[in-house]
Amino acid sequence: MSFAKNNRIIVGEKTEQNAPMTNQQKVDVAFSDDGTGTADYIIVDSYGYSGSAMILYHFTIHKGQPVVLVSMQNQGNPENMYYMYPTNNKDIQEAFANIVNDK
């Protein structure tokens, strides 16, 4: 995925889907089949679907912990950045954690 190149990734926080993003930080990401690597977020898989809005889930390892990042960004922006935040969907986060932790 081209969004991972040139440090164009911002990860922040949202209290709910339509809330503004806070605590934004520029991060490094990398792709890995086994979750190992040195980037801030190691993407082990991604899933996207388009219903009423495009939603992309990125299943990552961050500081040794499973974190599902989500983005609803479907177009570029003047900053040329890709914005993601930890999902508020507890079911998806818990399911991914169970997979990573062999539960």
Contacts in CASP RR format, 6 or more apart in sequence:
PFRMAT RR
TARGET T0000
AUTHOR 0000-0000-0000
METHOD contacts of the structure
MODEL  1
MSFAKNNRIIVGEKTEQNAPMTNQQKVDVAFSDDGTGTADYIIVDSYGYS
GSAMILYHFTIHKGQPVVLVSMQNQGNPENMYYMYPTNNKDIQEAFANIV
NDK
1 31 0 8 1.000
1 46 0 8 1.000
3 9 0 8 1.000
3 82 0 8 1.000
4 29 0 8 1.000
4 30 0 8 1.000
4 31 0 8 1.000
4 43 0 8 1.000
7 26 0 8 1.000
7 28 0 8 1.000
8 80 0 8 1.000
8 81 0 8 1.000
8 82 0 8 1.000
9 26 0 8 1.000
9 27 0 8 1.000
9 28 0 8 1.000
9 29 0 8 1.000
9 41 0 8 1.000
9 81 0 8 1.000
9 82 0 8 1.000
9 84 0 8 1.000
10 21 0 8 1.000
10 24 0 8 1.000
10 25 0 8 1.000
10 26 0 8 1.000
10 27 0 8 1.000
10 81 0 8 1.000
10 82 0 8 1.000
10 83 0 8 1.000
10 84 0 8 1.000
11 24 0 8 1.000
11 25 0 8 1.000
11 27 0 8 1.000
11 40 0 8 1.000
11 41 0 8 1.000
11 69 0 8 1.000
11 83 0 8 1.000
11 84 0 8 1.000
11 85 0 8 1.000
11 86 0 8 1.000
12 21 0 8 1.000
12 22 0 8 1.000
12 23 0 8 1.000
12 24 0 8 1.000
12 25 0 8 1.000
12 83 0 8 1.000
12 84 0 8 1.000
12 85 0 8 1.000
12 86 0 8 1.000
13 21 0 8 1.000
13 22 0 8 1.000
13 23 0 8 1.000
13 85 0 8 1.000
13 86 0 8 1.000
14 20 0 8 1.000
14 21 0 8 1.000
14 22 0 8 1.000
14 85 0 8 1.000
14 88 0 8 1.000
15 88 0 8 1.000
16 88 0 8 1.000
17 72 0 8 1.000
17 88 0 8 1.000
21 83 0 8 1.000
21 85 0 8 1.000
24 83 0 8 1.000
26 81 0 8 1.000
27 39 0 8 1.000
27 40 0 8 1.000
27 41 0 8 1.000
28 39 0 8 1.000
28 40 0 8 1.000
28 41 0 8 1.000
29 39 0 8 1.000
29 40 0 8 1.000
29 41 0 8 1.000
29 42 0 8 1.000
29 43 0 8 1.000
29 60 0 8 1.000
30 37 0 8 1.000
30 38 0 8 1.000
30 39 0 8 1.000
30 41 0 8 1.000
30 42 0 8 1.000
30 43 0 8 1.000
31 42 0 8 1.000
31 43 0 8 1.000
31 44 0 8 1.000
32 42 0 8 1.000
32 43 0 8 1.000
32 44 0 8 1.000
32 61 0 8 1.000
33 44 0 8 1.000
34 44 0 8 1.000
35 42 0 8 1.000
35 44 0 8 1.000
35 61 0 8 1.000
36 42 0 8 1.000
40 62 0 8 1.000
41 58 0 8 1.000
41 60 0 8 1.000
41 61 0 8 1.000
41 62 0 8 1.000
41 67 0 8 1.000
41 69 0 8 1.000
42 60 0 8 1.000
42 61 0 8 1.000
42 62 0 8 1.000
43 58 0 8 1.000
43 59 0 8 1.000
43 60 0 8 1.000
44 59 0 8 1.000
44 60 0 8 1.000
44 61 0 8 1.000
45 58 0 8 1.000
45 59 0 8 1.000
46 56 0 8 1.000
46 57 0 8 1.000
46 58 0 8 1.000
46 59 0 8 1.000
47 56 0 8 1.000
47 57 0 8 1.000
47 59 0 8 1.000
48 54 0 8 1.000
48 55 0 8 1.000
48 56 0 8 1.000
48 57 0 8 1.000
49 55 0 8 1.000
53 72 0 8 1.000
53 74 0 8 1.000
54 72 0 8 1.000
54 73 0 8 1.000
54 74 0 8 1.000
55 70 0 8 1.000
55 71 0 8 1.000
55 72 0 8 1.000
56 70 0 8 1.000
56 71 0 8 1.000
56 72 0 8 1.000
56 73 0 8 1.000
57 68 0 8 1.000
57 69 0 8 1.000
57 70 0 8 1.000
57 87 0 8 1.000
57 92 0 8 1.000
58 68 0 8 1.000
58 69 0 8 1.000
58 70 0 8 1.000
58 71 0 8 1.000
58 84 0 8 1.000
59 66 0 8 1.000
59 68 0 8 1.000
59 96 0 8 1.000
60 66 0 8 1.000
60 67 0 8 1.000
60 68 0 8 1.000
60 69 0 8 1.000
61 67 0 8 1.000
61 100 0 8 1.000
66 93 0 8 1.000
66 96 0 8 1.000
66 97 0 8 1.000
66 99 0 8 1.000
66 100 0 8 1.000
66 101 0 8 1.000
67 86 0 8 1.000
67 93 0 8 1.000
68 86 0 8 1.000
68 87 0 8 1.000
68 89 0 8 1.000
68 92 0 8 1.000
68 93 0 8 1.000
68 96 0 8 1.000
69 84 0 8 1.000
69 85 0 8 1.000
69 86 0 8 1.000
69 87 0 8 1.000
70 84 0 8 1.000
70 85 0 8 1.000
70 86 0 8 1.000
70 87 0 8 1.000
70 89 0 8 1.000
71 82 0 8 1.000
71 83 0 8 1.000
71 84 0 8 1.000
71 85 0 8 1.000
73 82 0 8 1.000
73 83 0 8 1.000
86 93 0 8 1.000
87 93 0 8 1.000
97 103 0 8 1.000
END
